[in-house]
Amino acid sequence: EIVLTQSPGTLSLSPGERATLSCRASQRVSDTYIAWYQQKPGQAPRLLIYGASRRATGIPDRFSGSGSGTDFTLTISRLEPEDYAVYYCQQSTSSLWTFGQGTRVEVK
Amino acid sequence: QVQLVESGGGVVQPGRSLRLSCAASGFTFHTYAMHWVRQAPGKGLEWVAVISFDGDNIYYSDPVKGRFTISRDNSKNTLYLQMNNLTTEDTAVYFCARARGVGDYWGQGSLVTVSS
């Protein structure tokens, strides 16, 4: 089983600042199978990034994904008030999903 | 527009059973694999099970294997999760998700509480 470890657990930043979220896999994962989701309280997860770097439909360009092999990154270039949430990375190798434990982005 | 609506959640005693449904609309249901994902209160996302577009391929996470059964009725555009021998560890919001590799659309979730 591929284990995903996200860091940091919590990120405290002010609006307008840059957020960098990390996701490390326990073994190499093809870019194709890495995604990032945003979840706000009481809501379902929302797909942000798939294929490690491709933005999903309707996702603002301040969100970007990068990485390869075992290390992947989600970057929010300038935090907007609506971006404060929990973010999860996911791998989908062989149709089986695993998620990281999440990174909470909170207002500093 | 794509819609996924879960139902069937509630409060159930340990050892009992419950069946969740996920009604799909706005897309060609029978061409997509579907997943169940759960989230215990205050915790992260945990993948539960997947079923291929035609129902021929099914996989489960270890914690639910042998107790849960995922199925689908493509004539009714509906996904199911039969949950047997429930334990308090199964208390969670259960989401269904459409998949093209990743989950591009999710339902709002159905809360299952296992408590005596």
Chai-1 contact restraints between the chains, C-beta under 6 A:
chainA,res_idxA,chainB,res_idxB,connection_type,confidence,min_distance_angstrom,max_distance_angstrom,comment,restraint_id
A,A35,B,V102,contact,1.0,0.0,6.0,A-B,restraint_1
A,A44,B,F95,contact,1.0,0.0,6.0,A-B,restraint_2
A,A44,B,W106,contact,1.0,0.0,6.0,A-B,restraint_3
A,A44,B,Q108,contact,1.0,0.0,6.0,A-B,restraint_4
A,P45,B,W106,contact,1.0,0.0,6.0,A-B,restraint_5
A,L47,B,D104,contact,1.0,0.0,6.0,A-B,restraint_6
A,Y50,B,V102,contact,1.0,0.0,6.0,A-B,restraint_7
A,Y88,B,L45,contact,1.0,0.0,6.0,A-B,restraint_8
A,S92,B,G101,contact,1.0,0.0,6.0,A-B,restraint_9
A,S92,B,V102,contact,1.0,0.0,6.0,A-B,restraint_10
A,S95,B,V50,contact,1.0,0.0,6.0,A-B,restraint_11
A,L96,B,Y59,contact,1.0,0.0,6.0,A-B,restraint_12
A,W97,B,W47,contact,1.0,0.0,6.0,A-B,restraint_13
A,F99,B,L45,contact,1.0,0.0,6.0,A-B,restraint_14
A,Q101,B,G44,contact,1.0,0.0,6.0,A-B,restraint_15
A,G102,B,G44,contact,1.0,0.0,6.0,A-B,restraint_16
